[in-house]
């Protein structure tokens, strides 16, 4: 049986960030993933300024033309009707997760992590992990970064997510039409309590819809309508996956076993930002383990981690508050009109999407709108149809 200071389950952005951080600190690190790399991953591939900063800080990597497409052209729609077409927006980058995740995984191995790939986990105890081929790995701490359907989370809590709160997304990778511009498109009404996205890459466009699963009875119908709206290839088979959509785990682990990235539910329900939060939480989890093991107290890893990850959780709480303005029937029209007018709300949203602003920066815009929003909610409750 091989023994490690920390075993990391999953080698996407969260797992690779945890692995490289722990390995550089001198820990004996194993990385376990049921897939081999490169592998596909359902994700729009939006890479914000926040993601760029995290990648630079953790991996020492820069945004390069061979891995990323950069655009400062944003187009926002409501069921195909253009709300705003902005050609000088704060820039965002777009990447293919197949190549991007493989790059991060490679960096983790260069730092000294030992890979165990292509084998799913069959058993997990407090100090031992067993793979399908019978290999057993003993650990002092473990970080579960194994996605929304996390085996580690299921082992700890009985289920990986709350089915009433989880999101679900469908996606295709359609050929890039020669006449298409490089606009990053978001349609706020392609799904209920969610949105549609069309993100241009070098040779393809990633087209998808996602929203809270329990509020979308027929996501395939939403997807078919959005594919027709975007003029995408209707013959392509959909890829589907559950999405955390802001339903994070308030206690992301137990003692010396931690959860990071999608496994911890760390995805922004408004912007879809998940890559940055994955890298940041993976680094935080590794640092918590490093400190706990240095003190000879691996059981304190969770309490240390919770302090580090708290700002991310607080940001997601604020995102969920904004979701209550953007998506309910009583207020969605107000948000769309404010966005269409080119208000400060529009610019703040652009900065948020680009990773140049935090939800706290939107607080003033929200406070100025509370009286009118309150009146709209009251009218909706009373069934009043008069003017605002």
N, C-alpha and C positions, 0 to 999 in steps of 0.2 A: 504494500500500500504506500503510495506517494503522499508526502506530507508538505503542506504549504502554510504560510502565514495567513494568506487570504485566497479564497477561490472566488472568481468572478464569473457569474453565469450570464451569458450574453455578451457579444462583442460588437454591438452597434455603438453609436456615439457615447452613450452612458457607460457601457462596459469598457470600451477602449480608453475612455478618459480615466476611469477608475484604475484600470490596469497600468497605464503609463505612469500615473501619479504614484501608485504604490510601488511599482518596480523601481522608479527613480529614487524612492526613499530607502531602497535597499531591502524591501520585503521579498520573500519568496512568493511569487504570484502564479496562479494557474487561471487560464481563461477557457471556459467551457461554452461551446455553442453547438446547437443541434445541426446547424448548417455549416457548409464550407464557404470560403470567400473566394471570389465575389459571389453575392447572392442578391436576389431582388427584394425590394421592400416597398410596400404601398406608402407613398408619401409624395406630396406635391413638390418637395425639394426646395421650398423657399428658404433661403439662407440669409438671415438678416444681419445687420451690423452687430447686434448682440452675439450672434453665432460666430461672426468673424473674430470678434474680440476674444471669445472663449477659446476658439481654435488656436489663435495666436498664443494665448497665455498657457494653455495646457499642452498643446502639441508642438508649438513653435512653427506652425505652418501658416503660409499666407494664401490669400485668394489668388488663384492663377487662372489664366485663360483656358488652359487645357481641361480644367475641372469645373469651371463655373462660367455661366453667362450672366452678364450684369445688365440691368435695365433700370432706367429712371422714368419709364412710361407706365403709369398706372391707369387702369380703367375700371370704374365701379358701376355696377348695373343693378337693376331690379326687374327680374323676369325678362331680361333682354333689353330693357330700356336703359339707356346710358344716363347715369346720374352725374358722373364726372369723368372727364378724360384729361388726365394731367400728364404733361410731357416733361415737366421739370421737377418731378417728385424726388424725395430722398432716395438714393439708389438702393436696390436690393439685388442679391445674387440668387442664382438658381443652379441646382446641381442634380445629378442622377445619383440616387442613393446607392445603387449597385457599386459604382466606382468610388464614391465618397466613403462609404462605410469600410470598403476594402482597404482604402488608404489609411484610415485611422487604425484599423486592426493591425496593419503592417507596422505602424509606428509603435504600437503597444508591444509587439513581438521584438522589435529592435531594442526596446528598453529592457527586455529581459523576461517578459511574461512567457510562460510555457502554454502552448495551445493544446486543447483537446477538442477537436472539431468533428462534425458529422455524426455525433452520438447524442441522442436525447437522454435526459436524466430519468432514471427509474425509481430512485429512492433518495430521500434527504433526511438526515437526522441532525442533532445538535452539533455534530462534529465530523460527519462523514457524508460524502456525496457518492452515489453509485450511478455509473453510466450503463447503457444498454448492453455493451460488450463485456460487462463485468468489472471494469476498472473502478477502483475505489480511491477517492481522494479525501484525505483527512485535512481539516482546516481549523485554524484558531478563530477566523472570522470569515463571513461570506457576504458578498454583495450580489443581490439579484437585480440584474439589468436585462431581464429576458422578456421585455415587451409587455403589451397589454394583457396577453394570455399567460402571464407569468406562472411558471411551475412553482417558483419560490413563494410567491404571494399566495397561491392556492394552498401550499403546504402550511403556511403560517396562519391563514385566516379562513380556510375552507373554500374560498372562491377568489378569483383574481380581481373581480370588479362587481359593482352593483348593477344588475341588468336594467334597473329603472333609470339610472343616471348615465349609463355609458353611451357614447356616440357610436355611429357606424358610418363608414365611408365606402364609396365605390369609385373606381378609377380606371382609366385607360391611358395608354401611351400612343397617341395618334401621330401620323406623319406630319411634319411641319409644312403647311401649304406655302408655296413660293411667294404668294401675295400677302401673307400674314405679317403684320408689324410685330414689334417685340414687346407689346404691351402686356403687363401682368394683369390679368382680369380676375375680378371677384364679383360674383353675383349674390347679393344679400338674400335673395328670395328663391334660390334654386332648390332649397330644402327647408323644412320647418325647423326653427331653432338651429340654424346652421347656414351653409352657403355653398356656392359652387366655385370652382377655381379652374382657370386655364392658364398654365404657366409655360411659357416658351423655353425650350432648351435648344441645343445646337442643331439637332436633326428632328426633334419631335416636340409635341406639346402635351404636357401632362394635364388631362382633363378629368375632373372628378366632382363629386358632391358628397357632403357629409353633414350630419346633424344628430341631435339626440335621438337615439334609436326608438325610444318609446313614443316619440312625437311624429314619427314618419312611418305610416302604415305600409307604404310601398316605395321604398327607396329606389328600386329598379325603375319605376315609372319616372321618378324625379331625374334619374340619371339619363334615361332615354330622351326626356324632354330637353335636358341640358346639352346632350350630344347633338341633337338636332339644332338647337339654338346656336351652338358654336361651329356648326358645319363640320363636325368631326366624323371619323369613319365609324358608321353604325354597325359594321360587321365585326368589330373587335370585341373580344370577350372581356367582361368586367373582372377586375380584381376587387375583392372586398375584405374589409378588416374593421374590427372594433377600434374605436378611438376614445381615449380617456376624456377629452373635452372638458377639462377643468375639475373633474371629480377626483381630486387627489386624496391619498390616504393620509389622514391627520397624524397617524403613528406609522411611519414608513419602515416597519421592521419590528424585530424583537431582539433585544439584548445585543448579541454579536452578529446578528443576521439583518442586513439592511436592504432596502429597495431603492432603486434609482431610476430616473427616466420614466418611460411609459409604464413600467412595472409599479412605480409609485404614483401614477396618474398625473404626472407633471407635463401637461399640455395646455396651452392657453386656448380657451374656447372662443376667443374673439379673433385673434390673429392666426391661430393654428400653430404658433411657435412651439416647437417641441425639440428641435435639434440643440438649440442653445441651452434650454433647461436640462436636457439630457446630459450634455457635457458638463455643465456646472454642477448638477447633482451627483454625477459620477465622481467628479473631483472632490466634492464635499464628503461623500461617503468614504472615499479612500483616505482622506485626511483624518476623518473621525476614527477609522480603523488604525491608522498610523499612530495617532495619539493614544488610543486605548491600549494598543499592544506595547507601546513604549512605557506605559505605566504598569504593565502587567495586569491590566484589568479589561480584558476583551469585552466583558459584559456591559461596560460603560459606553460602547461604541454608539449605541442608539441615542442616548441622551446627548452625546457630543454632536452627532449628526443632525439631530432635530434643531439644535441651536444654529447650525450652519445653513440648513435648508429653509429656515423660517422666512427669510425675505422672499423666496420663491413662492412659498405657500401664501404669504400675505398678498403678493401680486396677483395670484390666481383668485383670491377672494375678491379683489377689486375688479378683476375681469368678469367674474360671475355677477357682480353688481351691475356692470355695464350691459351684460347680456339681458338683464331684466328691462333695460330701456330699448335695446335694439330689436328684440325678437317678439315680445308679446303683441297681440293684435291692437291693444289699446294705445301703444306708443310707437309701434314700428313706423307708422306714417310720419310721425313727427321727426324721428331720426332720419328717415330718407330725405325729407324736405330740407332739414338743416344741413345735411350732407350735400345735397344738390345745390344749395345756395352758395357753396364755397365758403362756409363759415369757418371760424377758428376750430370748430369741431373736426372739420375735414382735414385741416393741416395737422392737428394733433394726432388724428388717426393715422395719417401717412407717416408721421414721425414714429408712432408706436409700431407700425408694421415694419418700418426700416430698422427698428431697434435703437432709435435715437431718443426715445422718450419712455417714461414709465407711466403706469396708470395714475400715480399720484399727480403727475403733470396735467392730467385731464380733470382733476377735481374742481378747478375753478369753472371750467366749461359746464360741468354737471350742476354745480351749485346755482349758476345763473339760470338754469333751465328748470329747476325743481318746481317753482310755482306753476308754470305752464303745464309741466308733466302731471302735477297733482290734479289740476283741473281736468286734463284729458282722461286720467284714470277715473275720476269721479263721474264724468260724463259717460264713460264706457260702462261703468257699474250700474248707472241709472238708466242706461239705454237712450240717452239724449243725443239727438243727431244734429243739433244746431251748430253754428260757427264756433271756431275756437275763440 
